[in-house]
Amino acid sequence: MIDQLKILTCGSVDDGKSTLIGHLLYDSKLLYIDQEKTLELDSKIKDGKKIDYALLLDGLDEEREQGITIDVSYRYFNTKKRNFIVLDCPGHEEYTRNMAVGASKADLAILLIDITKGVQIQTKRHFKICMMMGIKDYIVVVNKMDLVDYDKRIFDNIKKKIQNLFENYQYSSLNIIPISATIGDNITIKSNNMKWYNGTSLMQYLEDIQVNKKIGEKFIIPIQRVCRPNQFFRGFQGNVTSGSIEVGDIITCLPSEESAHVERLYNLDKEVTKVHYGEAVTLTLDKEIDISRGCVLTNDNNVYVTNSFNVTMLWMDEEKLKIDSAYYINLGTVSTLCYIRKVNYKIDIDTEEKIIDFEKVCKNEIINCDLEVLEKIAVSEFKHNKSLGSLILINRLTHVTSSCATVNKILENKNLFYQSISISSEERKKTLCQNPITVWFTGLSCSGKSTIANELDKILNLNGFHTMLLDGDNIRLGLNRDLSFSDDDRIENIRRIAEVAKLMNEAGLICITAFISPLEINRKMAKKIIGDKFFLIYLNTPLEECEKRDKKGLYKKARKNIIRDFTGINSVFEEPLNPDLILNNNDYQECAKKIFEKIKEKIKL
């Protein structure tokens, strides 16, 4: 059986997406005679000389008039090796929502780059959306090589920038091909104009590539419909989105969490003993369970029943995002209400920076946020199951699709409310006769944070102040022992510490923390949580000095790549932009005294 490959084409405006696919069809002799004649006739009317291959895909009158793609254009063709579906997506920023729809259905993405313009912001946006939608295989075609006289140096420069764009992401394959879509270089056959290019043509690569179609082993079927043709038959219908199941197997219904055995299976109108991923099926169970549209039948432990989870979201609505406003959510076969409870950060498309300080979320921006659903539903992380890990939000008033999102992780139940406490933080600080603050040390490993923090703790206690010291290693061995050193876990590590420090301050204590907190986003988040009690100290100890002090030999292991993600060696440390105090004195006692002199007026009641 010949397999099918769904290809997404995307990029910035006028990069040549429609021309590329049109040329691919034309050169491959995959057009009907009337299509070919119509193309040649329309091209003569428009230009008079050259064939305009884009007309094959620009189906709408508005597209032909403007020379741009507005909607997702679908084209079907096949070769002896494979069947293809091409999803040609709009490049203009205004139609990014259309591109996101195409990305959700594709197996492989072709990103086009105009070599005269380089990597554009819209190209980066499309790339992030492709990653967000789970595409793992990529072809980047560098178009219009004829306009730079097929210069290899210019291509190599663009190629390096493309590789830099991909290096922080997980993907299965990446191939970078230089082409000219209008002339046909390297599209269906190798070009003589670029003899320095050693790779295959685009068509050959598309025929041969084995894409990463990750399919879970465990069975999942979101129920679309309950079939009850008579009183003797009650079947549950839907598409299998993961794994397979046989007659006699045990499956669980979510969210009720009731289990039963599979009694009968039907693939369309044929009774079978086993069903597989991708099939539209009907099944019956050996006992009565309350099942309706929106329920999920599964034996997968990675599917959870929850009403709160964290997502990465592309905002697509002209209306700005509203915190705590209700939206309709469609996830799997569920349609209900949900709320955006918290926007954690925005992602800068151009720089990849995570932005915490912002006033609003606008159209085409990508954010990380927490959602709360009105009722408990079956949800999976996107990496485990695409169907139960992706969703859309719909504006309740305009019925416009406001956003699409993918689930990163399941959150704890948020049906919780702050309980009022009789004794206020103001009363507590009066009892202790001090103003609480958080002294936050940041700096490289072995920069002296823990040593100076301990010395400062002694000085404060000798002067009658009440303190609590939180040290990085101690916290990692206890409260945060479940966290790794990935960027996301480092953010979570600091978030938890900041919340603890805030509680210490509310108890009236002076909290001293000693953490590397390597990223500016870490420190901004901590300050945002703790508020005006946050006092940041940067120990600006040179890397060479830190390595000399390293009695544990961690730097040596990091330089040998035995330890990965070690700050200062194979993981970045961003210097604080606006610390309250910078210290580079090697005498820890002098440093502690200097800090005490700086803060003593702040902490005196």
C-alpha positions in Angstrom: 0.0 0.0 0.0 1.4 3.4 -1.0 1.5 5.8 2.0 0.2 9.3 2.1 2.2 12.4 3.0 0.5 15.7 4.0 2.8 18.6 3.3 2.4 22.1 4.7 4.0 25.0 2.8 4.5 28.3 4.6 6.7 31.3 4.9 6.6 35.1 4.6 4.6 37.0 2.0 5.8 36.6 -1.6 8.4 33.9 -0.8 7.1 31.8 -3.6 5.0 29.1 -1.9 2.3 28.8 -4.6 4.8 29.1 -7.4 6.9 26.3 -5.9 4.0 23.8 -5.6 2.6 24.8 -9.0 6.0 24.1 -10.6 6.2 20.8 -8.7 2.9 19.8 -10.2 3.6 21.1 -13.7 7.1 19.6 -14.0 6.0 16.3 -12.6 3.3 16.0 -15.4 0.7 15.6 -12.7 -1.9 17.9 -14.2 -4.9 17.0 -16.3 -4.7 18.3 -19.9 -7.5 20.9 -19.3 -5.7 22.2 -16.2 -2.4 22.6 -18.1 -4.1 24.4 -21.0 -6.0 26.7 -18.6 -2.8 27.5 -16.7 -0.9 28.4 -19.9 -3.8 30.5 -21.1 -4.2 32.4 -17.8 -0.5 33.0 -17.6 -0.5 34.6 -21.2 -3.3 36.9 -20.2 -1.5 38.0 -17.0 2.1 38.1 -18.2 2.3 37.3 -21.9 5.5 35.3 -21.7 6.2 33.2 -18.6 4.0 30.6 -17.1 2.7 31.7 -13.7 2.7 28.5 -11.7 1.1 30.1 -8.7 -2.2 30.2 -10.5 -2.6 26.5 -10.0 -3.0 27.0 -6.3 -4.4 30.6 -6.0 -8.0 29.5 -6.4 -9.9 32.5 -5.2 -10.5 35.5 -7.4 -9.2 37.8 -4.6 -6.0 35.7 -4.5 -5.4 36.0 -8.2 -6.0 39.7 -8.1 -3.7 40.5 -5.2 -1.1 37.8 -6.1 -1.2 36.4 -2.5 -2.7 33.3 -0.9 -5.6 34.1 1.5 -7.0 30.7 2.4 -5.4 27.3 2.8 -5.3 25.7 -0.7 -5.4 21.9 -0.9 -3.9 20.0 -3.8 -3.7 16.2 -4.3 -1.2 14.4 -6.5 0.7 11.1 -6.5 3.8 9.5 -7.9 4.7 5.8 -8.1 6.2 6.0 -4.6 3.8 8.1 -2.6 0.5 10.0 -2.5 0.6 13.7 -1.5 -1.7 16.3 -0.1 -0.3 19.8 -0.3 -1.6 22.4 2.1 -0.5 25.8 0.7 -0.9 28.3 3.5 -1.1 32.1 3.5 2.0 34.1 4.3 0.5 37.4 5.3 0.4 38.0 9.0 -3.4 38.8 8.8 -4.1 35.2 7.8 -1.9 33.4 10.4 -5.0 31.6 11.8 -5.4 29.9 8.4 -1.8 28.7 8.6 -2.3 27.3 12.1 -5.2 25.2 10.8 -3.0 23.8 8.0 -0.2 23.0 10.5 -2.5 21.0 12.7 -3.2 18.6 9.8 0.3 18.2 8.3 3.0 15.5 8.6 5.8 17.6 7.2 6.4 21.4 6.8 8.1 23.1 3.9 9.3 26.5 5.1 10.2 28.9 2.2 12.8 31.7 2.6 13.4 34.4 0.0 17.2 34.5 -0.2 17.1 38.2 -0.9 15.2 38.9 2.3 16.5 36.2 4.7 14.6 34.8 7.7 11.6 37.0 8.4 9.6 37.4 11.6 6.6 35.8 9.9 8.7 32.9 8.9 9.8 32.5 12.6 6.2 32.7 13.6 5.2 30.0 11.2 8.0 27.8 12.4 7.0 28.2 16.0 3.4 27.4 15.1 4.5 24.2 13.3 6.5 23.1 16.3 3.6 24.0 18.5 1.3 21.8 16.4 3.7 18.8 16.7 5.3 18.8 13.2 8.7 17.1 13.6 10.0 16.9 10.0 11.1 20.0 8.0 12.3 21.1 4.6 13.6 24.6 4.4 13.8 25.7 0.7 15.8 28.8 0.1 14.1 30.3 -3.0 15.1 32.8 -5.7 18.7 31.6 -6.0 18.7 32.9 -9.5 18.4 36.5 -8.2 21.8 36.1 -6.4 23.5 34.3 -9.3 23.3 31.0 -7.4 26.0 32.3 -5.0 27.0 29.5 -2.6 28.4 31.9 0.0 25.0 33.7 0.4 23.2 30.3 0.6 25.7 29.1 3.3 25.1 32.3 5.4 21.3 31.7 5.2 21.8 28.0 6.0 23.7 28.8 9.2 20.9 31.2 10.4 18.3 28.5 9.7 20.3 25.9 11.7 20.5 28.4 14.6 16.7 28.9 14.4 16.2 25.1 14.9 18.9 24.4 17.4 16.8 25.0 20.6 14.0 22.7 19.4 13.4 19.0 19.2 12.8 17.7 15.6 13.2 14.5 13.7 14.6 15.8 10.4 15.8 19.0 8.7 16.9 19.4 5.1 17.8 22.8 3.5 17.5 23.0 -0.3 18.5 25.9 -2.6 15.9 26.4 -5.4 14.5 28.8 -7.9 10.7 28.2 -8.0 10.1 30.2 -11.2 12.9 28.5 -13.2 12.6 25.1 -11.6 16.1 24.6 -10.1 16.3 21.6 -7.8 12.5 21.1 -7.7 11.9 17.9 -9.7 15.5 17.3 -10.9 19.0 18.5 -9.8 20.0 21.9 -11.2 23.1 22.4 -13.3 23.2 26.0 -12.0 24.2 24.8 -8.5 26.7 22.0 -9.0 28.1 22.9 -5.5 24.8 21.5 -4.0 25.3 17.8 -3.1 21.7 17.0 -2.0 18.7 15.6 -3.8 15.9 17.5 -5.6 12.9 18.5 -3.6 10.7 15.9 -5.3 13.1 13.0 -4.7 13.4 14.0 -1.1 9.7 14.1 -0.6 9.3 10.7 -2.2 12.0 9.1 0.0 11.6 10.7 3.5 10.2 8.7 6.3 8.4 11.2 8.5 7.9 10.9 12.2 4.2 10.0 12.7 4.4 9.2 16.4 1.4 7.1 17.4 0.8 6.0 21.0 0.6 2.4 21.9 -2.3 2.8 24.3 -5.9 2.9 23.1 -7.7 6.3 23.0 -11.1 7.0 21.4 -12.9 10.3 22.1 -16.6 9.5 21.8 -18.4 11.5 19.1 -21.8 9.8 19.1 -23.9 7.2 20.9 -25.6 4.9 18.4 -28.9 3.5 19.6 -30.9 2.2 16.5 -33.1 0.0 18.8 -33.5 -1.1 22.4 -31.1 -4.0 21.9 -28.0 -2.1 20.7 -26.0 0.7 22.3 -22.8 1.5 20.6 -20.2 4.2 21.0 -18.7 5.8 17.9 -15.5 7.8 17.2 -12.1 7.9 15.6 -9.3 5.9 17.2 -6.6 8.6 18.0 -4.0 6.2 19.5 -3.2 2.5 19.8 -5.5 -0.5 19.2 -8.0 -2.6 21.1 -9.4 -6.1 20.8 -12.6 -7.7 21.9 -12.4 -8.7 25.5 -9.9 -5.9 26.5 -10.7 -3.7 29.5 -11.1 0.0 28.9 -12.0 2.9 31.2 -14.5 5.7 30.6 -13.3 9.2 31.5 -14.3 11.3 33.3 -16.4 8.8 35.2 -13.5 6.4 35.6 -15.8 3.4 35.3 -14.3 0.3 33.5 -15.8 -2.4 31.3 -14.8 -5.1 28.8 -15.1 -4.5 25.1 -17.9 -6.8 23.9 -18.1 -6.1 20.1 -16.2 -4.0 17.6 -17.3 -2.6 14.2 -15.2 -1.0 11.5 -17.8 0.9 9.5 -20.5 -1.8 9.0 -18.2 -4.8 9.4 -17.8 -6.6 12.7 -14.1 -7.2 13.6 -12.1 -8.5 16.5 -9.6 -5.6 16.6 -9.5 -1.9 15.6 -6.4 0.3 15.1 -5.3 4.0 15.1 -7.0 6.1 12.5 -10.1 3.9 12.0 -13.7 5.2 12.5 -15.3 2.5 14.8 -18.3 1.6 16.8 -17.8 -0.5 20.0 -20.1 -2.0 22.6 -19.3 -2.9 26.2 -20.3 -5.8 28.4 -22.1 -3.6 31.0 -24.0 -0.3 31.1 -21.9 2.8 31.7 -23.1 6.4 31.4 -21.2 7.4 28.2 -22.1 10.4 26.0 -20.4 12.7 23.5 -17.2 14.2 25.1 -16.3 11.1 27.1 -13.1 9.2 26.3 -12.6 5.4 26.3 -9.0 4.5 27.0 -6.5 2.3 28.7 -3.8 5.0 28.7 -2.5 6.3 32.1 -1.3 9.5 30.4 -4.9 10.7 30.0 -6.0 12.7 33.1 -9.3 13.9 34.4 -8.9 17.6 35.4 -10.3 21.0 35.0 -7.0 23.0 35.0 -3.9 22.8 32.8 -1.0 24.8 31.4 -0.9 25.5 27.6 1.1 27.2 24.9 -1.3 29.4 23.0 -1.5 31.3 19.7 -3.9 34.2 20.2 -5.8 34.7 16.9 -8.7 37.1 17.8 -8.9 40.8 16.8 -10.2 41.3 20.4 -7.5 41.4 23.0 -7.2 38.5 25.5 -9.3 39.0 28.7 -8.2 37.3 31.9 -11.0 35.5 33.8 -13.4 35.9 30.9 -15.3 32.8 29.7 -14.6 31.2 26.3 -16.0 28.1 24.7 -13.3 25.4 24.6 -13.3 22.5 22.1 -10.9 19.7 23.1 -11.3 16.3 21.7 -15.1 16.0 21.3 -15.8 18.1 24.4 -17.3 21.6 24.0 -17.8 23.5 27.3 -16.8 26.8 29.0 -13.3 27.7 30.2 -11.4 30.6 31.7 -7.9 31.9 31.1 -6.8 32.3 34.7 -3.2 33.4 34.3 -0.9 34.5 31.5 2.6 33.4 32.7 4.6 35.0 29.9 4.7 36.0 26.2 7.2 34.6 23.8 9.0 37.1 21.6 8.8 35.6 18.1 12.0 37.3 16.9 14.3 36.8 20.0 12.7 33.7 21.7 12.7 35.8 24.9 10.1 35.0 27.5 8.4 38.3 28.5 6.8 38.6 31.9 6.1 42.4 32.0 3.4 43.2 29.5 0.1 45.0 29.5 -1.9 43.1 26.9 -2.0 40.1 24.5 -2.8 40.9 20.9 -3.5 39.0 17.7 -0.8 36.5 16.5 1.1 36.6 19.8 2.2 33.4 21.5 1.8 33.0 25.2 2.1 30.5 28.0 -1.0 30.5 30.2 -3.1 28.5 32.7 -6.7 27.5 31.8 -9.5 26.4 34.1 -12.5 24.5 32.6 -15.9 24.7 34.0 -16.1 20.9 34.4 -13.6 18.1 34.7 -12.7 16.6 31.3 -10.3 14.1 29.9 -7.0 15.7 28.9 -3.5 14.6 27.8 -0.3 16.4 27.4 0.2 17.2 23.7 3.4 15.1 23.6 1.4 12.0 24.5 -1.7 12.5 22.4 -2.4 15.2 19.8 -6.2 14.8 19.9 -6.6 15.3 23.7 -3.6 17.6 24.0 -4.7 20.3 21.6 -7.7 22.7 21.7 -9.3 25.9 20.4 -11.0 28.7 22.3 -14.1 30.4 20.8 -15.4 33.9 21.6 -18.8 33.4 23.2 -20.2 36.6 21.7 -18.7 36.8 18.2 -18.2 33.0 17.8 -14.8 33.7 16.3 -12.0 31.3 17.0 -10.0 33.2 19.5 -7.0 30.9 19.9 -5.5 27.5 19.4 -3.3 25.9 22.0 -1.4 22.8 23.0 -1.3 21.3 26.5 2.0 21.4 28.3 1.1 19.9 31.7 -1.8 19.2 34.0 -2.2 21.5 37.0 -3.5 20.8 40.4 -7.2 21.3 41.0 -7.8 25.1 41.2 -11.2 25.0 42.7 -9.5 26.7 45.7 -10.1 30.1 47.3 -7.9 32.2 49.6 -8.9 31.9 53.2 -8.8 35.1 55.2 -6.4 35.0 58.2 -7.1 36.8 61.5 -3.6 38.0 62.1 -2.3 40.2 59.3 1.3 40.5 58.0 1.4 44.0 59.4 0.6 42.7 62.9 3.2 40.0 62.5 6.0 42.4 61.6 5.1 44.6 64.7 5.4 41.5 66.9 8.9 40.9 65.5 9.8 44.6 65.5 11.2 44.5 62.0 10.3 45.2 58.3 10.5 41.9 56.4 12.4 41.8 53.1 13.8 39.1 50.8 17.6 39.4 50.2 18.0 37.6 46.9 21.6 36.5 46.0 22.3 35.7 42.3 25.6 34.7 40.7 27.5 31.8 39.3 28.1 28.6 41.2 31.0 29.1 43.7 30.6 32.9 43.4 30.2 33.0 47.2 26.4 33.3 47.5 26.0 30.7 50.2 29.0 31.8 52.2 28.0 35.5 52.2 24.4 34.6 52.9 25.4 32.6 56.0 27.6 35.4 57.2 24.7 38.0 56.7 22.4 35.6 58.6 24.8 35.7 61.5 25.1 39.5 61.5 21.3 40.0 61.4 20.7 37.6 64.2 23.4 39.2 66.4 21.6 42.5 65.8 18.3 41.1 67.0 16.6 40.4 63.6 14.6 37.3 62.9 15.6 35.6 59.6 15.2 32.5 57.5 17.9 31.3 55.1 17.0 29.4 51.9 19.9 27.8 50.1 19.8 26.5 46.5 21.3 23.1 47.1 19.2 22.5 50.2 16.0 23.4 48.4 16.9 21.2 45.4 17.4 18.2 47.9 14.0 18.8 49.4 11.1 20.9 48.2 12.3 20.9 44.6 13.9 17.5 44.2 11.4 16.7 41.5 12.8 19.4 39.2 15.6 19.1 36.6 17.8 21.8 35.2 15.9 22.5 32.0 14.8 26.0 31.3 11.2 25.3 32.2 12.2 23.5 35.5 14.5 26.3 36.4 11.7 28.8 36.0 9.5 26.5 38.2 12.3 26.2 40.8 12.6 29.9 41.2 8.8 30.4 41.2 8.4 28.0 44.1 11.3 29.7 46.0 9.8 33.1 45.4 6.4 31.9 46.8 8.1 30.5 49.9 10.0 33.7 50.4 6.8 35.7 50.1 5.2 33.5 52.8 8.3 34.1 55.0 7.9 37.9 54.5 4.2 37.6 55.3 5.2 35.9 58.6 7.3 39.0 59.3 10.7 37.3 58.7 13.7 38.6 56.7 14.3 35.9 54.1 17.8 35.3 52.6 18.0 33.3 49.5 21.1 32.0 47.7 20.3 30.7 44.2 22.1 30.9 40.8 18.8 32.1 39.2 20.6 32.4 35.9 18.0 34.0 33.7 16.6 37.5 33.8 13.1 36.0 33.5 13.8 34.0 36.7 14.6 37.2 38.7 11.8 39.3 37.1 9.3 36.6 38.1 10.6 36.4 41.7 10.3 40.2 42.0 6.8 40.1 40.6 5.8 37.5 43.2 7.6 39.0 46.2 6.9 42.6 45.3 8.6 45.7 46.8 10.3 43.6 49.5 12.6 42.1 46.9 16.3 43.1 47.2 18.6 41.8 44.5 22.3 41.3 45.1 24.6 40.3 42.2 27.9 38.6 43.1 30.0 39.5 40.1 32.7 36.9 40.7 34.7 36.1 37.5 34.2 32.6 36.0 37.9 31.9 36.4 37.7 32.6 40.2 34.6 30.5 40.5 36.4 27.5 38.9 39.4 28.0 41.3 37.0 27.8 44.3 35.2 24.7 43.0 36.0 22.0 45.6 33.3 19.6 44.2 34.9 19.6 40.7 31.6 20.5 39.0 33.1 22.9 36.5 35.6 20.3 35.4 32.8 17.7 34.9 30.8 20.3 33.0 33.8 21.1 30.7 34.1 17.4 29.9 30.3 17.4 29.2 29.8 14.9 32.1 27.4 17.4 33.6 25.0 19.1 31.1 23.1 22.4 31.5 25.8 23.7 34.0 25.5 27.5 34.3 28.5 29.4 32.9 29.8 26.4 30.9 27.1 24.8 28.8 24.1 26.9 30.0 23.9 30.6 29.9 24.0 33.1 32.8 22.4 36.5 32.1 23.8 39.3 34.2 21.1 41.2 36.1 20.0 44.4 34.4 19.2 46.5 37.6 20.4 44.8 40.8 20.1 46.7 44.0 23.8 45.9 44.9 26.8 44.5 42.9 29.6 42.9 44.9 32.9 41.5 43.6 34.9 41.6 46.9 36.6 38.3 47.7 36.3 38.9 51.5 33.0 37.4 52.4 32.8 39.1 55.8 33.3 42.5 54.2 30.6 41.7 51.7 28.1 40.7 54.5 28.9 43.9 56.4 28.4 46.0 53.3 25.0 44.3 52.7 23.9 44.8 56.3 24.8 48.5 56.1 22.8 48.8 52.9 19.6 47.1 54.2 19.5 48.0 58.0 17.5 51.1 57.5 15.0 49.2 55.4 14.5 46.5 58.0 14.2 48.6 61.1 10.6 49.2 62.1 
